[in-house]
Amino acid sequence: ADYDGLSILTKRDYDRHLREIETLWGEAPVAEITTVDAQRAIDSLQSAPTVARYFRAVLSRLIGFGIPRGYSTHNVA
């Protein structure tokens, strides 16, 4: 429901990063993603610091959404 309330541009940016997250981790259980994994993905975007920060924010929000739903016990982002 929160996603539906986002602006078109924000949805576009979220979608970009969600696709990247899917490419990186696919069907891997969220609980198996480590802080090192997350940081490696963020560091891969170091040539564009703003993009890297946004990627981290999307990843953090996604993992945070899953914590109370049992997908992970902590936020590695």
C-alpha positions as CSV (number, residue, x, y, z in Angstrom):
1,A,0.0,0.0,0.0
2,D,2.9,2.4,0.8
3,Y,4.3,1.8,-2.7
4,D,1.0,2.7,-4.4
5,G,1.2,6.1,-2.7
6,L,4.6,7.0,-4.1
7,S,5.1,9.5,-6.9
8,I,5.8,8.1,-10.4
9,L,9.5,9.2,-10.2
10,T,9.9,7.6,-6.8
11,K,8.4,4.3,-8.1
12,R,10.7,4.4,-11.0
13,D,13.7,4.8,-8.7
14,Y,12.5,2.1,-6.3
15,D,11.8,-0.3,-9.3
16,R,15.3,0.2,-10.5
17,H,16.8,-0.8,-7.2
18,L,14.4,-3.6,-6.6
19,R,15.4,-5.1,-9.9
20,E,19.0,-4.8,-8.9
21,I,18.3,-6.5,-5.5
22,E,16.4,-9.3,-7.4
23,T,19.4,-9.7,-9.7
24,L,21.9,-9.9,-6.9
25,W,19.9,-12.1,-4.5
26,G,17.0,-13.6,-6.5
27,E,15.3,-16.2,-4.4
28,A,17.9,-16.3,-1.6
29,P,16.3,-16.1,1.8
30,V,16.7,-12.6,3.2
31,A,18.1,-14.0,6.4
32,E,21.1,-15.3,4.4
33,I,22.1,-11.9,3.1
34,T,25.0,-10.6,5.2
35,T,26.2,-7.1,6.0
36,V,29.3,-7.9,3.9
37,D,27.0,-8.8,0.9
38,A,25.0,-5.6,1.3
39,Q,28.1,-3.5,1.6
40,R,29.6,-5.1,-1.5
41,A,26.5,-4.3,-3.5
42,I,26.6,-0.7,-2.2
43,D,30.3,-0.4,-2.9
44,S,29.7,-1.5,-6.5
45,L,27.9,1.8,-7.0
46,Q,30.7,3.9,-5.6
47,S,31.1,5.8,-8.9
48,A,27.6,7.3,-8.2
49,P,27.4,8.1,-4.5
50,T,23.8,9.4,-4.7
51,V,22.7,6.2,-6.4
52,A,24.6,4.1,-3.8
53,R,22.8,5.9,-0.9
54,Y,19.4,5.5,-2.6
55,F,20.2,1.8,-3.1
56,R,21.1,1.4,0.5
57,A,17.9,3.2,1.5
58,V,15.7,0.9,-0.6
59,L,17.5,-2.2,0.6
60,S,17.2,-1.1,4.2
61,R,13.5,-0.3,3.8
62,L,12.8,-3.6,2.1
63,I,14.6,-5.7,4.8
64,G,13.0,-3.6,7.5
65,F,9.6,-4.4,6.0
66,G,10.4,-8.1,6.2
67,I,11.7,-8.2,9.8
68,P,8.3,-8.2,11.5
69,R,7.1,-10.7,8.9
70,G,9.8,-13.2,9.8
71,Y,12.1,-12.9,6.8
72,S,15.1,-11.7,8.8
73,T,15.9,-10.9,12.4
74,H,18.0,-7.8,11.7
75,N,18.7,-5.2,9.0
76,V,22.0,-5.8,7.3
77,A,21.8,-2.6,5.3
